[in-house]
Every structure is written in structure tokens, then in C-alpha cells.
Amino acid sequence: MGVAELVSNGVVKQLVERRRPPKEWIPHDDVEHRPDSSSFPSGHTAAAVGFTAAVAVSWPWAGAACAVPAILVAVERIHSGAHYPSDVAAGATIGLTTAALVRAAPRLLIRLRTA
């Protein structure tokens, strides 16, 4: 989760400047308190999906339970007007990728040390 958040907000958001969706596109009035940072990618989604993917490997039943709030986070980020769907998709991709890399890191480090 932490790595997904770091990659999303600390790296990618700094490289890609994208404005938030226009307020006119949001069908409700709760769009006044949106961040000024780049819209791309969704750090909330990256963290939620990264956590869910990490948990699911060890405890599939818990991962399935965590998937529900992760999906709700992704939907809420679009509904609130904070992100475009592509921002959320990129955040989910970052979450899945970083979870896989963190899980593979110990084996890769051992392989590099013995090579």
C-alpha cells in the first residue's frame, strides 16, 4: 500500500500534470473541495488496490472482502469529480503492479546476491 502510494503520488503525479474533471461534469454540488494536485493517477485507488492485492495472496477470503471497499474507493473518486475513469484505472494498475513487485522483491534480491 505504501509503495503504491509513493509511486502514484510521489512519482507519477509529479511527472504527469492533468487537470481535475470540470465541475460542470459533476451531477452534484459537492465538488468545491477537490485537491489542486494532478488528477493522474488516483493515489487513493492505487493504495486501496495495492493493499487488496497484497492481502489476497496470503488470505484469499480477506482479499475478496477487501475488494469491496477498494471498488467503492475507485467509484467514489470518479463520482466525487476528483478523477477521470482513466486516472482510477491507472491507479489500480499501479496498485496491482507494486503489490506484485513487493511480493517478488525478496526472491529477486536473493537471486541477485547469489549470482
Helices and strands as residue ranges (DSSP letters): H 2-5, I 6-12, H 13-15, G 23-25, H 43-58, H 60-79, H 85-114
